[in-house]
Amino acid sequence: EDKILEKYWDINSDYHAGSQEGLAPRTEFLPDQNESVPGDWKTIEDKSFLSLLGVNVPWIATDANPRPDSSLDDGVFRMMYQRKRGRFDMARFMLGIEDGTGMNLKSAETFSTRALRLEPKDKKLGGSRYICIDGEAVEYTTLQMELLGSFMKVFCF
């Protein structure tokens, strides 16, 4: 059962009090990138891994609700990944992002987490492989992320 995430500034105000601008946020779960992940982390090593979609909001676009079971304050990333099973299955997965039905395919897996590490096993192939975050290509290397509850406030007018 997911618990509500504590608000970042409520539990870390002493860390940032009087600090200089640019101090990195304090994380609770992430190890140093050069260290192994903790033993209680779930690891997924799958040679047929095709794509990964992680969301911490219910809607990722006006017409895309990939995880109808999520909410804005549930405190977790909802992760979905797909294994290679053919072009038709890949298309069904992508179309299913609209209403969450793509997660019901046999090629799809889902899980929830507060932190994760994405570690390409074949980094030497970096020039021919891609990692995109929100549509932007990023370096083909190890990436880590942790959800920081109420870290920022966003106002849209």
CORCOR-V743818 format. One record per helix or strand of 3 or more residues. SS is the DSSP state (~ for helix, > for strand). FROM is the first residue (numbers start at 1). LEN is the number of residues. If there is no record, write none. Layout:
# CORCOR-V743818
ss=SS from=FROM len=LEN
ss=SS from=FROM len=LEN
This chain:
# CORCOR-V743818
ss=~ from=8 len=9
ss=> from=49 len=7
ss=> from=77 len=7
ss=~ from=87 len=12
ss=~ from=101 len=4
ss=> from=108 len=6
ss=> from=115 len=4
ss=~ from=123 len=6
ss=> from=131 len=3
ss=> from=136 len=3
ss=> from=143 len=4
